[in-house]
Amino acid sequence: MINLLSNLPKKGLVLAHLNICSLRNKVHEIINICSNGIHVLALSETHLDCSFDNSQLAVEGYRLFRKDRNQNGGGVAFYISENIAVTPREDLMGSDIEMIWLQLNIQFNKPILVGCCYRPPSSNVDYLEKICDNIEKASAQTKDIFLLGDFNIDWFSKKCYLRRKMITITNASNLKQIVTQPTRISLNGKFKSTCIDHIFTNVYELCSHVISVGVGCSDHNLIITTKKTKLPKFGARIVYRRSYKTFDPNAFVGDVERSTWSAVCDEEDVNASLRIFMDRFVKIVDKHAPIRKRSIKSNNAPWLDAELKSIMRERDNAKAETLKSKSDMDERYYCKLRNKVTKLNRLKKKIYFSQKISNSSNNSKQLWKVINEIMCKKPKCSNMYLETSAEIITKPLDIANHLNDFFIKKTANLRSSMLSYPKDSPCSNVKNIMRNKSCSLTFGTVKEEIVEKMLLSLPEEKIAGIDHLDGKIFKTVANILCKPISHIFNRSVISGVFPEIWKQSKIIPLVKDDRLGLTESNCRPINILPILSKIFEKLLFNQMMQYFVSNNLLSNSQHAYKPGHSTNTALVQMVDQWLTFMDDKKLVGAVLLDFTAAFDVIDHDILLSKLKCYGFSHQSVSLICSYLSGRSQRVFFNGSFSDCKQLSCGIPQGSCLGPLLFSVFVNDLSHAVLRADVVLYADDATMFYASPTVTDISCTLQNELNAITNWVKLNKLALNISKTKCIVFGTKRMLGKPCNLNLIIDTSVVEQVSQTKLLGVKLDSQLSWADQIDHIVSKMAKGIAFSRRCSVYCPPLVMKTVVQSLVLSHLGYCPVIWSSAAQGHLKKLQIVQNRAARVALGCSFRSSVDKMHTCLGWLKVEDKLNISLLCYMHNALFKNNPKSFVDKLVFSGYCHGHVTRQVSSGVLVVPSARSNCMTRTVLVRSSSAWNKLDLRTRHISNICNFKKTLKQIIINSITPVNL
């Protein structure tokens, strides 16, 4: 194959097609084919379905686009070089034919439409008609077109009706079929050679002669052509990292000890003090761990060594020889080599990963790196170009500057649409919160011991900010540097000045959706701040949080960044209320509010005014003001930093202090409404109201929505109306009648849905949790598929860890919420867990479920869910959080108007229920489960010991089995 490919023109866009006849176990063959400089590889008969994740089929340096049949056979796909901008053309893809279309956008070139089609040999004339209609639709785009595929129409058979039909349609679309050689050749001459794999194009005069190459992994030939076009040149991916190859910790510590840090401690100006520190410390660090420029090279299938490649070439040559001779002896030799390639690939892959796992057995972090490599979990799309509406940018520096401008302008455009209000207007609710409070906050200084402890707790691979100082550096000399660093922190606190050089952030552009590539709208800015800055912020965060919690200033409806609170507690508060309302025969209307760039548009003046109202001293406000003002950012892309851009608003994402400041900023949102309830988790806000009638719900929610819209405008935030949804919850009987809310925000209609996702959990209008459990089952099934891939290389002890992490971990997110689902739904989870146990132990389907669980030390799903309920109740009772749940708990000894002997028993009053809705609440289920525990277990205060005891009780209740 390699010799034949050398006949192609060196310059241009190389396009190829192959009927792969199942891609599932042939990724190594694709790697070998793509290594010959192919830019666009179309594949037919991929035989894939939804159980195969793209990561299992990944080829480094290429992006995969696919359209599966999701049943026996069929399927088409493209591997496109990641240096080519690609836009999937969903508008050209028919759902009833196996055809995929992509648009290639190459700099300084006309857009190219590439399609891949598979026509089954058993399909009728109607199927071909649909293909022809699709071709006509594509040709109307007036772009360069390449349609590749296995059409199962022999182009050599001039009397074939289907061929004549294709010629008529393609001629009308100015397309020409350019493959002139056989593409499916009989090895032994039992059937005639045919040309059933085709390439149609409307720029045939710009294409090289098509080459038909025999490959050992398919009974079809690989067909290849080159379009004359100039492709942009891309350099290697560049990163800058400190080199620790010659790093000597003892010599480094010695140099740091010998350096005089008294100059840092003697300087009272915080900026001058920090400059002295950085000048001296960076000089020492650069000496022992210099910054090196590194090119990142792809390493597809590292087990695909010279020996295996040699046998693959020998196999391909044997096939070519067989096609010429038609000899049975040559055919047997080719088949022998083909099978040898398959076996040797599996063996080398197993040896490679087994050895790496063995070497990492005592290092869990390194072990998971190997497991991720097995699962092909790699970083997201790392395109070397940026596709904009006007052009394609390829130079790293230009890309960095363009993205930085885009991020800044996006915020500026949002801010420009906001009206100006008096500074005190947004603070009226805060003043009401503080009406009967007499508390204040002045940031205190920190001790050296605390700073040293925080330095030692840094992860060694903590990502460095713009100063290139990582966690390993600080951790090595924590005991020496804690004094000068604590001095810098304390001078900042006392003077109310945040150091200037900590205000610049490094922005890494991260692609949201790998399929869409690097575009402005598909890019998320990730803030990387200096490590010392984050440590200082953490110290301020701790003082602020203690102040707000101890003085009960944070709303009970806010669940983000508070001790004992999480998405779990936020969902419990909402869902329990909704089910209680439904038990009272009320419908519940909810509005899921979505803010646009909430962190980026925070108004500094409004935030500082609110902090003053919350009792922050002048010195504390000055420090926060200094922290927020004068900030700047630079985008880093492929070794290049953009120009520095100033930020006029917002709080830094990726910071420790930023999320808490945002929570404080929106803390008074719940006070903006009168009749409805609001539950907050950071920038996720949910408002709801219950009533027997839809009319009342609609009217009330509209009024409250108007109030929230007014609050949003006063606080200079922006609602994303397109992502804001509303939903009505109720029983099946209640929802039998029309339940249209017809809510409006600034003349825009709020979309009403029957299913939605809130804080990572899928909700339906009856709160049945069917969708959520199906989602968990799907995630667990994927985890099982990944675990099976690992089972070939991992020893049994490692496999247990792998399965628990990849499969059972999906049961751990908010189980107290969805564990009230019907038994029929919960049974699905147990079935999947049984499958996971078989994978972990390598057992057959006839193995006893009880024996497998006992051997692994696993609990049944039902038992896990009961433990999660009891642990939630334990946290509520012993940690007194969350308050919204704790306030509903009543011990039976206190419910008679006087204290009785039952108080010491710790028995809870279980709320009475009118219907099944109330019995499904976390409050009722956890209270009932708690009351079933013995007195000794209920009095265990440590949560870890409590969990161990519960697990032991369950294990003891299981009848022993003979393993």
C-alpha positions, 0 to 999 in steps of 0.5 A: 500500500505504501509504494502505491500511495507514493504515486499520488501527488504530494501536494493537495487534499488526499481523500480516500474511501474504504468499505471497512466491513466492521470498524469495531476491532480495526482501529489499528488498521485505520491508524496505519492507513491514516499514517500515509498522509490521508486527510479525509478517510470515508468508511462504509459498513462500520457496523457500529451502534450507540454502545460504541463511544467515539473514544473507543475509535479515536485516532490521534490527529483525526476527528471522527464523524459517524452515522450508525445504522444501530442494527445489523451491519451498515453505517458510514463514518469519516476520519478528518484531519484535525487541521481541517475545519469541519461543519457537519451538514445535518440539513443534507442528511436524510434519516432514511438513508445511510449517508453523511455530509460534512463541509470542509472549510480550508483557508483561502479555498472554496468550501468543500462538501464531502459525503459518504454513502452506503447502499445495501445490495438488497435495497430497492430502487426507492432507496436509490431514488432517495440517494439521488434526491440527496445528491441533487440537494447537495449539488444545489449548494454550489460548492466543490463536492466529493461523494465517496462510498460503496454503492453496490453498483458495478460501474463496469456493467454498462447494461445495469439500470442502476448505473444508468440511473446514477449517471443521469442524476450525476450528469444533471448535477455536473458530477462525474464518477472518477474510479476506473479500476476494480475495487472488489477483486476475487482472491481466487477468481470465483466471482468477477472483479467489480467497481462498486466503490465510487468517487463522484465529484464536480471538480474532476479536472482538479483531481489526480488519477484514482488509485485502487489499493488492496488492503489486508483488513477488507475484501474491498480496495482502498480508493484514493484521490488527491484534489489540487489545493493549497493546504495551510501548514501547521506547526506542532502543539507547543507547551511551556513546562518546567523541566525536573529532569535534573532537579535536585530537591536538596540543592534547591532547598539549600539555595532557598535557605541561603537566600535572604528573605528579610528584605521581603519582610522588611518592606511594608508596601505589599506590591514592592514586597511581592516583587522582591520575593518573586525576583529572588524566588523565580531566579532560584527556580529557573536555575533548578527547574528551567522552563522548557518549550516542548512539542507534543507529538501524537503517539497512536497505538504505541504497541504498533511497532516495526515488527507488526507494521512489517507483517501488515505490509507483508500481508498486504503484499500477499493479498496483492500477489494473490489477486494477480495469481489467483492461486489457492496456495497464495490465498492460504498464505495471505489468510495465514498472514491476515490472521497473524496480524490480528493475533499479534496486534491483540497480543502486543496490545495486551503485553503493552498495557499489562506491563504498564499496569504492573509498573503502576500497581503501587501508584493509583494516579499513574494507574488511572493514567494507564486506564484512561489510555486504554479507554482512549480518554484524551484531551478534547479537540485541539485544533490548530486553527480558529474558524470565524464567520469571516475567516479561518485563522491559523497563526497561534498568536492571531488566534490568542488575540482574536479569542481574547478580543472576543471574550472581552467584547462579549461581556462589553456587549452584554454590559452596554445593554444594561441600564444604569440605576442608583447604587443604593437601589439593588441594596434595599433587600440586603438592608432588610436582611441586616435590619436586626443584625449588629455584626461586622467583618474585618479581615484578620491576619494569618499565622505562618503555621497556617500558610505552611500547612496550606503550602504543604497541602498543594497537589504537586501537579497543581497547574501553574498560572502566568508566573509558571510556578507550580505546586511542587515548587512551593511544597518543597520549600513550604517551611522556609517560605511560609514566613515571607509569604505570610508577611505578604498576605498580612500586608495585603490585609492590613493595607487593604491592597491586593497585589497587582501581579496576582490580578493577571489571569491566564486563559486557556480556551477549551472546546465545549463540543468536540464535534464543532471544533474551535469556534468563538461560540464553541469556546469556554475560557478557563481561568488559571490564576497564580497559586499564591493568589489562590492560597490567599483567596482561600484564607479570605474565603474561610473568614468570609464564610465563617462570618456569613454562616455564624451570623446566619446571613446567607439565605436558607435557599442558597445551597452553593459553597456552604458547609453541609450543603450541595446540589443534593440538599438543593434538590431535596428542598425543592423535590420534597416541597413539590411532592408535599404540594402534590400530596395536598392535591396541588399542581406545582409550576416551576421556572428554571432561570438561566443567567447569561455569563453571570460571573463575567458581568457582576457590577463591582460597585453594586457588589461592594455596596452590598458588602458594606450593607452586610457589615464589611468594614472599610478595610475589608471593602477596600481589600475586595475592591482592590481584588476586583479592580485592575484585573487583566487577562491573556489568552494562551494558545499553542505556545503564544500569549495574547496581548493583555486586556483589562477587565472592567467588571465580573469576578474571576472564574477559577478563583476561590473567592469568586464563587462566594462573592457571587453567592453573596451578590445573589443572596437577596434574590429570594427576597425579591419575590413575595408568594413564590419560593426560590432555591439557588445553587450558585447561578442556577435559580429555580422559582416555584409556586403551588396551587390547585388551579393552573390559572392561579399558578400562571398569574402568580408566577408571571407576577413573581417573574416580573419581580425577578426580571426587575431585580435582574435589571437593577443588579445589572445581570442578564437572563438567558431567555432561550435557556430559561424553561418552565414546567408543571409538576403533578400527579397523572390525574392532575396533569390530565387537563391542559396545564399551559403557563404562558409565561413571558419575560420582556415580550419573549415567551418562556418555553414550557417543557414536560421533561428537563434537567436541573442540577444534573438530575433529569426531571419529568412532570410526574417526578417518576425519575424514569428518565433519570434512571434510564440515564444512569443505566446508560452511563453504567452500561458505557462504564461496563463496556469500558471496563470490559476493554480493561479486563483484558489487561488488568488483574482481578484486584485492579478490575474491582477498582476499575468497575467501581469507579467507571460503573458504580460511581454513577449511583452516587449522585443525588441517590436520595432524590431518585431512590423514590422511583418505582421498583420496576425502574430501580430493578434496572439498576440492580440488573446493570450492577449484576452485569458489572459484578460479572465483568469485575470477576470474569464470571459467566451469566449463570453465576450466583448474584449473591455469591458475586456480591459477597465476593466483591464486598458489594451491597445490593442497589436497594441497600446502597440507596437505604444507606444514602438516605440514612447518611443524609438524615445523620448529617441533618441531625449531627451537623444541623445542616441543611437548615431547611430540612432540619427545621422539619424534624421533630423527635417523638418525645417533643410532640405532646406539649411536654418532654416524654421518655421517648426523647432519649430513644431518638425516634422521629415523628414521621409526617402523615401522608394522604397519598403516595406522593408524601411517602416518596419525600426524603423526609418521610423515607429517611425518618422511617428508615432512621426509626428502624435503627437500633438505639446504639446505631442512632447514637453514632456521631462519626459519619464514617463509623455510622456507614461501616456499622450500617454496612455490617448490619446489612452483611450480617442479615444476609444468609451466608453462602458457600463460595 
